[in-house]
Amino acid sequence: MTDPSGVRYQLMVDNDADFSSPTLNVNGITAISHVPTTPLTDQVYYWKVRAIDNAGNSGPFSTSFAFRVDTA
């Protein structure tokens, strides 16, 4: 599903809570969900997102959240 407002999103995913070397840094997402093109390896990741309006203005990043990939 695409956000009807035309807002785009930037998603950052990293295995470090400080986002010093993001595993994913995806700009221009228009859908309300995102599936990485490369699978993530088993470990804990942190993610945050921010909106970018039609004029290119970026909002602040959200609070970061954690998730675990465990394929075993």
CHARMM internal coordinates of N, CA and C (Angstrom, degrees):
IC EDIT
DIST 1 N 1 CA 1.4367
DIST 1 CA 1 C 1.5211
ANGL 1 N 1 CA 1 C 108.90
DIST 1 C 2 N 1.3015
ANGL 1 CA 1 C 2 N 117.98
DIHE 1 N 1 CA 1 C 2 N 134.46
DIST 2 N 2 CA 1.4572
ANGL 1 C 2 N 2 CA 123.95
DIHE 1 CA 1 C 2 N 2 CA 179.94
DIST 2 CA 2 C 1.5166
ANGL 2 N 2 CA 2 C 110.26
DIHE 1 C 2 N 2 CA 2 C -95.29
DIST 2 C 3 N 1.3375
ANGL 2 CA 2 C 3 N 116.25
DIHE 2 N 2 CA 2 C 3 N 142.13
DIST 3 N 3 CA 1.4623
ANGL 2 C 3 N 3 CA 120.92
DIHE 2 CA 2 C 3 N 3 CA 176.96
DIST 3 CA 3 C 1.5272
ANGL 3 N 3 CA 3 C 107.92
DIHE 2 C 3 N 3 CA 3 C -66.25
DIST 3 C 4 N 1.3372
ANGL 3 CA 3 C 4 N 118.84
DIHE 3 N 3 CA 3 C 4 N 120.47
DIST 4 N 4 CA 1.4657
ANGL 3 C 4 N 4 CA 121.12
DIHE 3 CA 3 C 4 N 4 CA -175.46
DIST 4 CA 4 C 1.5230
ANGL 4 N 4 CA 4 C 114.46
DIHE 3 C 4 N 4 CA 4 C -69.66
DIST 4 C 5 N 1.3214
ANGL 4 CA 4 C 5 N 118.83
DIHE 4 N 4 CA 4 C 5 N -14.15
DIST 5 N 5 CA 1.4593
ANGL 4 C 5 N 5 CA 120.98
DIHE 4 CA 4 C 5 N 5 CA -177.71
DIST 5 CA 5 C 1.5232
ANGL 5 N 5 CA 5 C 112.74
DIHE 4 C 5 N 5 CA 5 C -79.67
DIST 5 C 6 N 1.3291
ANGL 5 CA 5 C 6 N 117.87
DIHE 5 N 5 CA 5 C 6 N -12.43
DIST 6 N 6 CA 1.4525
ANGL 5 C 6 N 6 CA 120.86
DIHE 5 CA 5 C 6 N 6 CA -177.12
DIST 6 CA 6 C 1.5212
ANGL 6 N 6 CA 6 C 113.03
DIHE 5 C 6 N 6 CA 6 C 85.48
DIST 6 C 7 N 1.3209
ANGL 6 CA 6 C 7 N 117.31
DIHE 6 N 6 CA 6 C 7 N 1.39
DIST 7 N 7 CA 1.4581
ANGL 6 C 7 N 7 CA 121.25
DIHE 6 CA 6 C 7 N 7 CA 177.70
DIST 7 CA 7 C 1.5214
ANGL 7 N 7 CA 7 C 109.32
DIHE 6 C 7 N 7 CA 7 C -67.87
DIST 7 C 8 N 1.3172
ANGL 7 CA 7 C 8 N 115.97
DIHE 7 N 7 CA 7 C 8 N 143.05
DIST 8 N 8 CA 1.4579
ANGL 7 C 8 N 8 CA 121.52
DIHE 7 CA 7 C 8 N 8 CA 175.03
DIST 8 CA 8 C 1.5254
ANGL 8 N 8 CA 8 C 107.87
DIHE 7 C 8 N 8 CA 8 C -109.73
DIST 8 C 9 N 1.3224
ANGL 8 CA 8 C 9 N 115.61
DIHE 8 N 8 CA 8 C 9 N 164.19
DIST 9 N 9 CA 1.4582
ANGL 8 C 9 N 9 CA 120.49
DIHE 8 CA 8 C 9 N 9 CA -177.32
DIST 9 CA 9 C 1.5129
ANGL 9 N 9 CA 9 C 110.82
DIHE 8 C 9 N 9 CA 9 C -130.19
DIST 9 C 10 N 1.3315
ANGL 9 CA 9 C 10 N 115.55
DIHE 9 N 9 CA 9 C 10 N 151.08
DIST 10 N 10 CA 1.4575
ANGL 9 C 10 N 10 CA 122.96
DIHE 9 CA 9 C 10 N 10 CA 171.54
DIST 10 CA 10 C 1.5219
ANGL 10 N 10 CA 10 C 106.47
DIHE 9 C 10 N 10 CA 10 C -113.80
DIST 10 C 11 N 1.3170
ANGL 10 CA 10 C 11 N 116.71
DIHE 10 N 10 CA 10 C 11 N 126.65
DIST 11 N 11 CA 1.4599
ANGL 10 C 11 N 11 CA 123.55
DIHE 10 CA 10 C 11 N 11 CA 179.62
DIST 11 CA 11 C 1.5152
ANGL 11 N 11 CA 11 C 109.14
DIHE 10 C 11 N 11 CA 11 C -114.48
DIST 11 C 12 N 1.3267
ANGL 11 CA 11 C 12 N 115.94
DIHE 11 N 11 CA 11 C 12 N 130.07
DIST 12 N 12 CA 1.4609
ANGL 11 C 12 N 12 CA 121.21
DIHE 11 CA 11 C 12 N 12 CA 173.89
DIST 12 CA 12 C 1.5215
ANGL 12 N 12 CA 12 C 108.65
DIHE 11 C 12 N 12 CA 12 C -119.99
DIST 12 C 13 N 1.3407
ANGL 12 CA 12 C 13 N 115.93
DIHE 12 N 12 CA 12 C 13 N 134.49
DIST 13 N 13 CA 1.4555
ANGL 12 C 13 N 13 CA 123.46
DIHE 12 CA 12 C 13 N 13 CA 176.99
DIST 13 CA 13 C 1.5295
ANGL 13 N 13 CA 13 C 106.89
DIHE 12 C 13 N 13 CA 13 C -131.07
DIST 13 C 14 N 1.3312
ANGL 13 CA 13 C 14 N 115.81
DIHE 13 N 13 CA 13 C 14 N 133.08
DIST 14 N 14 CA 1.4644
ANGL 13 C 14 N 14 CA 119.98
DIHE 13 CA 13 C 14 N 14 CA -179.25
DIST 14 CA 14 C 1.5242
ANGL 14 N 14 CA 14 C 108.98
DIHE 13 C 14 N 14 CA 14 C -147.85
DIST 14 C 15 N 1.3280
ANGL 14 CA 14 C 15 N 116.51
DIHE 14 N 14 CA 14 C 15 N 155.45
DIST 15 N 15 CA 1.4545
ANGL 14 C 15 N 15 CA 119.73
DIHE 14 CA 14 C 15 N 15 CA 175.00
DIST 15 CA 15 C 1.5271
ANGL 15 N 15 CA 15 C 111.52
DIHE 14 C 15 N 15 CA 15 C -89.69
DIST 15 C 16 N 1.3240
ANGL 15 CA 15 C 16 N 117.21
DIHE 15 N 15 CA 15 C 16 N 1.57
DIST 16 N 16 CA 1.4655
ANGL 15 C 16 N 16 CA 123.40
DIHE 15 CA 15 C 16 N 16 CA 172.57
DIST 16 CA 16 C 1.5219
ANGL 16 N 16 CA 16 C 108.55
DIHE 15 C 16 N 16 CA 16 C -116.87
DIST 16 C 17 N 1.3202
ANGL 16 CA 16 C 17 N 116.34
DIHE 16 N 16 CA 16 C 17 N 134.68
DIST 17 N 17 CA 1.4616
ANGL 16 C 17 N 17 CA 121.00
DIHE 16 CA 16 C 17 N 17 CA -176.85
DIST 17 CA 17 C 1.5257
ANGL 17 N 17 CA 17 C 113.17
DIHE 16 C 17 N 17 CA 17 C -64.54
DIST 17 C 18 N 1.3445
ANGL 17 CA 17 C 18 N 117.66
DIHE 17 N 17 CA 17 C 18 N -16.01
DIST 18 N 18 CA 1.4648
ANGL 17 C 18 N 18 CA 120.19
DIHE 17 CA 17 C 18 N 18 CA 179.99
DIST 18 CA 18 C 1.5361
ANGL 18 N 18 CA 18 C 113.20
DIHE 17 C 18 N 18 CA 18 C -89.45
DIST 18 C 19 N 1.3332
ANGL 18 CA 18 C 19 N 117.02
DIHE 18 N 18 CA 18 C 19 N -2.65
DIST 19 N 19 CA 1.4705
ANGL 18 C 19 N 19 CA 122.95
DIHE 18 CA 18 C 19 N 19 CA 177.81
DIST 19 CA 19 C 1.5300
ANGL 19 N 19 CA 19 C 111.71
DIHE 18 C 19 N 19 CA 19 C 56.31
DIST 19 C 20 N 1.3438
ANGL 19 CA 19 C 20 N 116.60
DIHE 19 N 19 CA 19 C 20 N 34.10
DIST 20 N 20 CA 1.4567
ANGL 19 C 20 N 20 CA 120.64
DIHE 19 CA 19 C 20 N 20 CA -177.48
DIST 20 CA 20 C 1.5278
ANGL 20 N 20 CA 20 C 113.39
DIHE 19 C 20 N 20 CA 20 C -72.89
DIST 20 C 21 N 1.3234
ANGL 20 CA 20 C 21 N 117.34
DIHE 20 N 20 CA 20 C 21 N -24.83
DIST 21 N 21 CA 1.4637
ANGL 20 C 21 N 21 CA 121.18
DIHE 20 CA 20 C 21 N 21 CA -179.98
DIST 21 CA 21 C 1.5284
ANGL 21 N 21 CA 21 C 107.95
DIHE 20 C 21 N 21 CA 21 C -145.49
DIST 21 C 22 N 1.3330
ANGL 21 CA 21 C 22 N 117.45
DIHE 21 N 21 CA 21 C 22 N 77.25
DIST 22 N 22 CA 1.4680
ANGL 21 C 22 N 22 CA 120.51
DIHE 21 CA 21 C 22 N 22 CA -172.71
DIST 22 CA 22 C 1.5231
ANGL 22 N 22 CA 22 C 113.75
DIHE 21 C 22 N 22 CA 22 C -58.10
DIST 22 C 23 N 1.3221
ANGL 22 CA 22 C 23 N 114.65
DIHE 22 N 22 CA 22 C 23 N 135.68
DIST 23 N 23 CA 1.4563
ANGL 22 C 23 N 23 CA 121.52
DIHE 22 CA 22 C 23 N 23 CA 172.32
DIST 23 CA 23 C 1.5224
ANGL 23 N 23 CA 23 C 109.17
DIHE 22 C 23 N 23 CA 23 C -70.56
DIST 23 C 24 N 1.3174
ANGL 23 CA 23 C 24 N 116.14
DIHE 23 N 23 CA 23 C 24 N -39.19
DIST 24 N 24 CA 1.4631
ANGL 23 C 24 N 24 CA 123.54
DIHE 23 CA 23 C 24 N 24 CA 175.69
DIST 24 CA 24 C 1.5173
ANGL 24 N 24 CA 24 C 109.19
DIHE 23 C 24 N 24 CA 24 C -130.52
DIST 24 C 25 N 1.3151
ANGL 24 CA 24 C 25 N 116.47
DIHE 24 N 24 CA 24 C 25 N 136.90
DIST 25 N 25 CA 1.4573
ANGL 24 C 25 N 25 CA 122.66
DIHE 24 CA 24 C 25 N 25 CA 171.49
DIST 25 CA 25 C 1.5235
ANGL 25 N 25 CA 25 C 105.31
DIHE 24 C 25 N 25 CA 25 C -142.19
DIST 25 C 26 N 1.3167
ANGL 25 CA 25 C 26 N 115.44
DIHE 25 N 25 CA 25 C 26 N 91.90
DIST 26 N 26 CA 1.4559
ANGL 25 C 26 N 26 CA 121.26
DIHE 25 CA 25 C 26 N 26 CA -171.34
DIST 26 CA 26 C 1.5181
ANGL 26 N 26 CA 26 C 109.38
DIHE 25 C 26 N 26 CA 26 C -108.86
DIST 26 C 27 N 1.3269
ANGL 26 CA 26 C 27 N 116.25
DIHE 26 N 26 CA 26 C 27 N 123.14
DIST 27 N 27 CA 1.4658
ANGL 26 C 27 N 27 CA 122.65
DIHE 26 CA 26 C 27 N 27 CA 177.76
DIST 27 CA 27 C 1.5161
ANGL 27 N 27 CA 27 C 110.50
DIHE 26 C 27 N 27 CA 27 C -106.37
DIST 27 C 28 N 1.3215
ANGL 27 CA 27 C 28 N 116.15
DIHE 27 N 27 CA 27 C 28 N 153.49
DIST 28 N 28 CA 1.4563
ANGL 27 C 28 N 28 CA 120.66
DIHE 27 CA 27 C 28 N 28 CA 172.92
DIST 28 CA 28 C 1.5121
ANGL 28 N 28 CA 28 C 115.26
DIHE 27 C 28 N 28 CA 28 C 81.80
DIST 28 C 29 N 1.3168
ANGL 28 CA 28 C 29 N 118.03
DIHE 28 N 28 CA 28 C 29 N 18.62
DIST 29 N 29 CA 1.4629
ANGL 28 C 29 N 29 CA 120.45
DIHE 28 CA 28 C 29 N 29 CA 178.08
DIST 29 CA 29 C 1.5265
ANGL 29 N 29 CA 29 C 108.33
DIHE 28 C 29 N 29 CA 29 C -69.29
DIST 29 C 30 N 1.3136
ANGL 29 CA 29 C 30 N 116.55
DIHE 29 N 29 CA 29 C 30 N 128.57
DIST 30 N 30 CA 1.4639
ANGL 29 C 30 N 30 CA 120.65
DIHE 29 CA 29 C 30 N 30 CA 179.49
DIST 30 CA 30 C 1.5195
ANGL 30 N 30 CA 30 C 112.43
DIHE 29 C 30 N 30 CA 30 C -109.99
DIST 30 C 31 N 1.3169
ANGL 30 CA 30 C 31 N 117.13
DIHE 30 N 30 CA 30 C 31 N -11.78
DIST 31 N 31 CA 1.4592
ANGL 30 C 31 N 31 CA 121.35
DIHE 30 CA 30 C 31 N 31 CA 179.28
DIST 31 CA 31 C 1.5305
ANGL 31 N 31 CA 31 C 109.52
DIHE 30 C 31 N 31 CA 31 C -88.42
DIST 31 C 32 N 1.3126
ANGL 31 CA 31 C 32 N 115.86
DIHE 31 N 31 CA 31 C 32 N 165.48
DIST 32 N 32 CA 1.4650
ANGL 31 C 32 N 32 CA 119.57
DIHE 31 CA 31 C 32 N 32 CA 178.94
DIST 32 CA 32 C 1.5238
ANGL 32 N 32 CA 32 C 111.72
DIHE 31 C 32 N 32 CA 32 C -90.47
DIST 32 C 33 N 1.3258
ANGL 32 CA 32 C 33 N 117.34
DIHE 32 N 32 CA 32 C 33 N 6.44
DIST 33 N 33 CA 1.4578
ANGL 32 C 33 N 33 CA 122.44
DIHE 32 CA 32 C 33 N 33 CA 173.02
DIST 33 CA 33 C 1.5243
ANGL 33 N 33 CA 33 C 107.81
DIHE 32 C 33 N 33 CA 33 C -144.84
DIST 33 C 34 N 1.3346
ANGL 33 CA 33 C 34 N 115.69
DIHE 33 N 33 CA 33 C 34 N 162.98
DIST 34 N 34 CA 1.4648
ANGL 33 C 34 N 34 CA 119.85
DIHE 33 CA 33 C 34 N 34 CA -179.12
DIST 34 CA 34 C 1.5246
ANGL 34 N 34 CA 34 C 109.25
DIHE 33 C 34 N 34 CA 34 C -145.68
DIST 34 C 35 N 1.3108
ANGL 34 CA 34 C 35 N 116.44
DIHE 34 N 34 CA 34 C 35 N 134.29
DIST 35 N 35 CA 1.4629
ANGL 34 C 35 N 35 CA 122.65
DIHE 34 CA 34 C 35 N 35 CA 175.64
DIST 35 CA 35 C 1.5235
ANGL 35 N 35 CA 35 C 106.97
DIHE 34 C 35 N 35 CA 35 C -115.62
DIST 35 C 36 N 1.3336
ANGL 35 CA 35 C 36 N 118.35
DIHE 35 N 35 CA 35 C 36 N 120.48
DIST 36 N 36 CA 1.4657
ANGL 35 C 36 N 36 CA 120.50
DIHE 35 CA 35 C 36 N 36 CA 179.83
DIST 36 CA 36 C 1.5279
ANGL 36 N 36 CA 36 C 111.24
DIHE 35 C 36 N 36 CA 36 C -61.09
DIST 36 C 37 N 1.3092
ANGL 36 CA 36 C 37 N 116.48
DIHE 36 N 36 CA 36 C 37 N 146.44
DIST 37 N 37 CA 1.4632
ANGL 36 C 37 N 37 CA 120.68
DIHE 36 CA 36 C 37 N 37 CA 178.57
DIST 37 CA 37 C 1.5278
ANGL 37 N 37 CA 37 C 111.23
DIHE 36 C 37 N 37 CA 37 C -76.58
DIST 37 C 38 N 1.3350
ANGL 37 CA 37 C 38 N 117.29
DIHE 37 N 37 CA 37 C 38 N -25.04
DIST 38 N 38 CA 1.4589
ANGL 37 C 38 N 38 CA 122.64
DIHE 37 CA 37 C 38 N 38 CA 176.46
DIST 38 CA 38 C 1.5239
ANGL 38 N 38 CA 38 C 107.98
DIHE 37 C 38 N 38 CA 38 C -113.03
DIST 38 C 39 N 1.3296
ANGL 38 CA 38 C 39 N 118.07
DIHE 38 N 38 CA 38 C 39 N 129.19
DIST 39 N 39 CA 1.4694
ANGL 38 C 39 N 39 CA 119.91
DIHE 38 CA 38 C 39 N 39 CA -179.58
DIST 39 CA 39 C 1.5327
ANGL 39 N 39 CA 39 C 111.61
DIHE 38 C 39 N 39 CA 39 C -61.05
DIST 39 C 40 N 1.3177
ANGL 39 CA 39 C 40 N 116.14
DIHE 39 N 39 CA 39 C 40 N 145.80
DIST 40 N 40 CA 1.4578
ANGL 39 C 40 N 40 CA 121.71
DIHE 39 CA 39 C 40 N 40 CA 175.68
DIST 40 CA 40 C 1.5261
ANGL 40 N 40 CA 40 C 109.22
DIHE 39 C 40 N 40 CA 40 C -84.96
DIST 40 C 41 N 1.3257
ANGL 40 CA 40 C 41 N 116.06
DIHE 40 N 40 CA 40 C 41 N 144.71
DIST 41 N 41 CA 1.4640
ANGL 40 C 41 N 41 CA 120.38
DIHE 40 CA 40 C 41 N 41 CA 178.50
DIST 41 CA 41 C 1.5286
ANGL 41 N 41 CA 41 C 110.38
DIHE 40 C 41 N 41 CA 41 C -78.93
DIST 41 C 42 N 1.3172
ANGL 41 CA 41 C 42 N 116.65
DIHE 41 N 41 CA 41 C 42 N 163.12
DIST 42 N 42 CA 1.4634
ANGL 41 C 42 N 42 CA 121.88
DIHE 41 CA 41 C 42 N 42 CA -179.24
DIST 42 CA 42 C 1.5253
ANGL 42 N 42 CA 42 C 110.85
DIHE 41 C 42 N 42 CA 42 C -66.55
DIST 42 C 43 N 1.3066
ANGL 42 CA 42 C 43 N 116.23
DIHE 42 N 42 CA 42 C 43 N 114.74
DIST 43 N 43 CA 1.4595
ANGL 42 C 43 N 43 CA 123.93
DIHE 42 CA 42 C 43 N 43 CA 174.49
DIST 43 CA 43 C 1.5219
ANGL 43 N 43 CA 43 C 109.04
DIHE 42 C 43 N 43 CA 43 C 177.09
DIST 43 C 44 N 1.3162
ANGL 43 CA 43 C 44 N 116.51
DIHE 43 N 43 CA 43 C 44 N -178.25
DIST 44 N 44 CA 1.4595
ANGL 43 C 44 N 44 CA 121.88
DIHE 43 CA 43 C 44 N 44 CA 176.30
DIST 44 CA 44 C 1.5249
ANGL 44 N 44 CA 44 C 108.51
DIHE 43 C 44 N 44 CA 44 C -90.09
DIST 44 C 45 N 1.3178
ANGL 44 CA 44 C 45 N 115.70
DIHE 44 N 44 CA 44 C 45 N 136.67
DIST 45 N 45 CA 1.4629
ANGL 44 C 45 N 45 CA 122.79
DIHE 44 CA 44 C 45 N 45 CA 177.61
DIST 45 CA 45 C 1.5179
ANGL 45 N 45 CA 45 C 109.34
DIHE 44 C 45 N 45 CA 45 C -125.61
DIST 45 C 46 N 1.3117
ANGL 45 CA 45 C 46 N 114.68
DIHE 45 N 45 CA 45 C 46 N 157.60
DIST 46 N 46 CA 1.4630
ANGL 45 C 46 N 46 CA 122.62
DIHE 45 CA 45 C 46 N 46 CA 175.26
DIST 46 CA 46 C 1.5200
ANGL 46 N 46 CA 46 C 106.97
DIHE 45 C 46 N 46 CA 46 C -120.19
DIST 46 C 47 N 1.3269
ANGL 46 CA 46 C 47 N 116.43
DIHE 46 N 46 CA 46 C 47 N 145.99
DIST 47 N 47 CA 1.4590
ANGL 46 C 47 N 47 CA 119.17
DIHE 46 CA 46 C 47 N 47 CA 179.31
DIST 47 CA 47 C 1.5173
ANGL 47 N 47 CA 47 C 109.87
DIHE 46 C 47 N 47 CA 47 C -138.81
DIST 47 C 48 N 1.3308
ANGL 47 CA 47 C 48 N 114.78
DIHE 47 N 47 CA 47 C 48 N 153.79
DIST 48 N 48 CA 1.4521
ANGL 47 C 48 N 48 CA 122.98
DIHE 47 CA 47 C 48 N 48 CA 173.83
DIST 48 CA 48 C 1.5161
ANGL 48 N 48 CA 48 C 107.64
DIHE 47 C 48 N 48 CA 48 C -151.31
DIST 48 C 49 N 1.3088
ANGL 48 CA 48 C 49 N 115.93
DIHE 48 N 48 CA 48 C 49 N 160.04
DIST 49 N 49 CA 1.4593
ANGL 48 C 49 N 49 CA 121.01
DIHE 48 CA 48 C 49 N 49 CA -175.71
DIST 49 CA 49 C 1.5222
ANGL 49 N 49 CA 49 C 109.33
DIHE 48 C 49 N 49 CA 49 C -143.94
DIST 49 C 50 N 1.3336
ANGL 49 CA 49 C 50 N 116.21
DIHE 49 N 49 CA 49 C 50 N 153.09
DIST 50 N 50 CA 1.4624
ANGL 49 C 50 N 50 CA 120.55
DIHE 49 CA 49 C 50 N 50 CA 172.57
DIST 50 CA 50 C 1.5164
ANGL 50 N 50 CA 50 C 109.07
DIHE 49 C 50 N 50 CA 50 C -142.78
DIST 50 C 51 N 1.3132
ANGL 50 CA 50 C 51 N 115.12
DIHE 50 N 50 CA 50 C 51 N 156.36
DIST 51 N 51 CA 1.4639
ANGL 50 C 51 N 51 CA 121.51
DIHE 50 CA 50 C 51 N 51 CA -179.68
DIST 51 CA 51 C 1.5294
ANGL 51 N 51 CA 51 C 109.88
DIHE 50 C 51 N 51 CA 51 C -94.61
DIST 51 C 52 N 1.3221
ANGL 51 CA 51 C 52 N 114.33
DIHE 51 N 51 CA 51 C 52 N 149.95
DIST 52 N 52 CA 1.4619
ANGL 51 C 52 N 52 CA 122.16
DIHE 51 CA 51 C 52 N 52 CA 175.68
DIST 52 CA 52 C 1.5244
ANGL 52 N 52 CA 52 C 106.26
DIHE 51 C 52 N 52 CA 52 C -128.84
DIST 52 C 53 N 1.3410
ANGL 52 CA 52 C 53 N 117.14
DIHE 52 N 52 CA 52 C 53 N 120.84
DIST 53 N 53 CA 1.4652
ANGL 52 C 53 N 53 CA 119.74
DIHE 52 CA 52 C 53 N 53 CA -175.75
DIST 53 CA 53 C 1.5282
ANGL 53 N 53 CA 53 C 111.29
DIHE 52 C 53 N 53 CA 53 C -79.67
DIST 53 C 54 N 1.3171
ANGL 53 CA 53 C 54 N 115.52
DIHE 53 N 53 CA 53 C 54 N 178.29
DIST 54 N 54 CA 1.4692
ANGL 53 C 54 N 54 CA 120.91
DIHE 53 CA 53 C 54 N 54 CA -176.91
DIST 54 CA 54 C 1.5210
ANGL 54 N 54 CA 54 C 113.34
DIHE 53 C 54 N 54 CA 54 C -64.29
DIST 54 C 55 N 1.3371
ANGL 54 CA 54 C 55 N 117.65
DIHE 54 N 54 CA 54 C 55 N -20.74
DIST 55 N 55 CA 1.4597
ANGL 54 C 55 N 55 CA 121.46
DIHE 54 CA 54 C 55 N 55 CA 177.56
DIST 55 CA 55 C 1.5260
ANGL 55 N 55 CA 55 C 112.07
DIHE 54 C 55 N 55 CA 55 C -87.87
DIST 55 C 56 N 1.3444
ANGL 55 CA 55 C 56 N 117.58
DIHE 55 N 55 CA 55 C 56 N -2.59
DIST 56 N 56 CA 1.4558
ANGL 55 C 56 N 56 CA 121.63
DIHE 55 CA 55 C 56 N 56 CA 179.46
DIST 56 CA 56 C 1.5161
ANGL 56 N 56 CA 56 C 114.14
DIHE 55 C 56 N 56 CA 56 C 90.41
DIST 56 C 57 N 1.3329
ANGL 56 CA 56 C 57 N 117.75
DIHE 56 N 56 CA 56 C 57 N 6.85
DIST 57 N 57 CA 1.4589
ANGL 56 C 57 N 57 CA 121.55
DIHE 56 CA 56 C 57 N 57 CA 178.27
DIST 57 CA 57 C 1.5202
ANGL 57 N 57 CA 57 C 110.06
DIHE 56 C 57 N 57 CA 57 C -78.47
DIST 57 C 58 N 1.3256
ANGL 57 CA 57 C 58 N 116.44
DIHE 57 N 57 CA 57 C 58 N 129.07
DIST 58 N 58 CA 1.4630
ANGL 57 C 58 N 58 CA 121.65
DIHE 57 CA 57 C 58 N 58 CA 179.84
DIST 58 CA 58 C 1.5149
ANGL 58 N 58 CA 58 C 110.22
DIHE 57 C 58 N 58 CA 58 C -95.72
DIST 58 C 59 N 1.3166
ANGL 58 CA 58 C 59 N 115.76
DIHE 58 N 58 CA 58 C 59 N 135.90
DIST 59 N 59 CA 1.4497
ANGL 58 C 59 N 59 CA 120.57
DIHE 58 CA 58 C 59 N 59 CA 172.69
DIST 59 CA 59 C 1.5187
ANGL 59 N 59 CA 59 C 109.38
DIHE 58 C 59 N 59 CA 59 C -84.13
DIST 59 C 60 N 1.3156
ANGL 59 CA 59 C 60 N 116.82
DIHE 59 N 59 CA 59 C 60 N 178.64
DIST 60 N 60 CA 1.4587
ANGL 59 C 60 N 60 CA 119.85
DIHE 59 CA 59 C 60 N 60 CA 177.26
DIST 60 CA 60 C 1.5234
ANGL 60 N 60 CA 60 C 110.78
DIHE 59 C 60 N 60 CA 60 C -72.14
DIST 60 C 61 N 1.3212
ANGL 60 CA 60 C 61 N 116.13
DIHE 60 N 60 CA 60 C 61 N 155.64
DIST 61 N 61 CA 1.4569
ANGL 60 C 61 N 61 CA 119.89
DIHE 60 CA 60 C 61 N 61 CA 175.05
DIST 61 CA 61 C 1.5220
ANGL 61 N 61 CA 61 C 109.38
DIHE 60 C 61 N 61 CA 61 C -69.63
DIST 61 C 62 N 1.3111
ANGL 61 CA 61 C 62 N 115.36
DIHE 61 N 61 CA 61 C 62 N 148.85
DIST 62 N 62 CA 1.4551
ANGL 61 C 62 N 62 CA 121.68
DIHE 61 CA 61 C 62 N 62 CA 174.75
DIST 62 CA 62 C 1.5258
ANGL 62 N 62 CA 62 C 109.54
DIHE 61 C 62 N 62 CA 62 C -67.43
DIST 62 C 63 N 1.2973
ANGL 62 CA 62 C 63 N 115.31
DIHE 62 N 62 CA 62 C 63 N 170.75
DIST 63 N 63 CA 1.4562
ANGL 62 C 63 N 63 CA 120.84
DIHE 62 CA 62 C 63 N 63 CA 167.31
DIST 63 CA 63 C 1.5235
ANGL 63 N 63 CA 63 C 106.91
DIHE 62 C 63 N 63 CA 63 C -59.20
DIST 63 C 64 N 1.3186
ANGL 63 CA 63 C 64 N 117.63
DIHE 63 N 63 CA 63 C 64 N 147.60
DIST 64 N 64 CA 1.4567
ANGL 63 C 64 N 64 CA 118.57
DIHE 63 CA 63 C 64 N 64 CA 178.46
DIST 64 CA 64 C 1.5354
ANGL 64 N 64 CA 64 C 109.86
DIHE 63 C 64 N 64 CA 64 C -84.50
DIST 64 C 65 N 1.3135
ANGL 64 CA 64 C 65 N 114.30
DIHE 64 N 64 CA 64 C 65 N 150.31
DIST 65 N 65 CA 1.4516
ANGL 64 C 65 N 65 CA 122.89
DIHE 64 CA 64 C 65 N 65 CA -179.72
DIST 65 CA 65 C 1.5242
ANGL 65 N 65 CA 65 C 108.25
DIHE 64 C 65 N 65 CA 65 C -128.55
DIST 65 C 66 N 1.3134
ANGL 65 CA 65 C 66 N 117.34
DIHE 65 N 65 CA 65 C 66 N 156.68
DIST 66 N 66 CA 1.4617
ANGL 65 C 66 N 66 CA 121.72
DIHE 65 CA 65 C 66 N 66 CA -178.64
DIST 66 CA 66 C 1.5332
ANGL 66 N 66 CA 66 C 110.03
DIHE 65 C 66 N 66 CA 66 C -115.16
DIST 66 C 67 N 1.3240
ANGL 66 CA 66 C 67 N 114.38
DIHE 66 N 66 CA 66 C 67 N 150.54
DIST 67 N 67 CA 1.4644
ANGL 66 C 67 N 67 CA 121.17
DIHE 66 CA 66 C 67 N 67 CA 171.30
DIST 67 CA 67 C 1.5180
ANGL 67 N 67 CA 67 C 108.29
DIHE 66 C 67 N 67 CA 67 C -148.20
DIST 67 C 68 N 1.2991
ANGL 67 CA 67 C 68 N 115.81
DIHE 67 N 67 CA 67 C 68 N 158.85
DIST 68 N 68 CA 1.4719
ANGL 67 C 68 N 68 CA 121.30
DIHE 67 CA 67 C 68 N 68 CA -179.35
DIST 68 CA 68 C 1.5251
ANGL 68 N 68 CA 68 C 108.99
DIHE 67 C 68 N 68 CA 68 C -117.34
DIST 68 C 69 N 1.3265
ANGL 68 CA 68 C 69 N 115.55
DIHE 68 N 68 CA 68 C 69 N 134.22
DIST 69 N 69 CA 1.4580
ANGL 68 C 69 N 69 CA 121.62
DIHE 68 CA 68 C 69 N 69 CA 170.17
DIST 69 CA 69 C 1.5256
ANGL 69 N 69 CA 69 C 106.26
DIHE 68 C 69 N 69 CA 69 C -98.48
DIST 69 C 70 N 1.3283
ANGL 69 CA 69 C 70 N 116.51
DIHE 69 N 69 CA 69 C 70 N 123.38
DIST 70 N 70 CA 1.4606
ANGL 69 C 70 N 70 CA 122.40
DIHE 69 CA 69 C 70 N 70 CA -179.55
DIST 70 CA 70 C 1.5177
ANGL 70 N 70 CA 70 C 107.66
DIHE 69 C 70 N 70 CA 70 C -141.98
DIST 70 C 71 N 1.3054
ANGL 70 CA 70 C 71 N 116.36
DIHE 70 N 70 CA 70 C 71 N 99.71
DIST 71 N 71 CA 1.4646
ANGL 70 C 71 N 71 CA 120.50
DIHE 70 CA 70 C 71 N 71 CA -177.34
DIST 71 CA 71 C 1.5173
ANGL 71 N 71 CA 71 C 112.70
DIHE 70 C 71 N 71 CA 71 C -91.06
DIST 71 C 72 N 1.3325
ANGL 71 CA 71 C 72 N 116.92
DIHE 71 N 71 CA 71 C 72 N -2.46
DIST 72 N 72 CA 1.4723
ANGL 71 C 72 N 72 CA 120.27
DIHE 71 CA 71 C 72 N 72 CA -179.82
DIST 72 CA 72 C 1.5186
ANGL 72 N 72 CA 72 C 111.09
DIHE 71 C 72 N 72 CA 72 C -80.91
END
COOR INIT
IC SEED 1 N 1 CA 1 C
IC BUILD
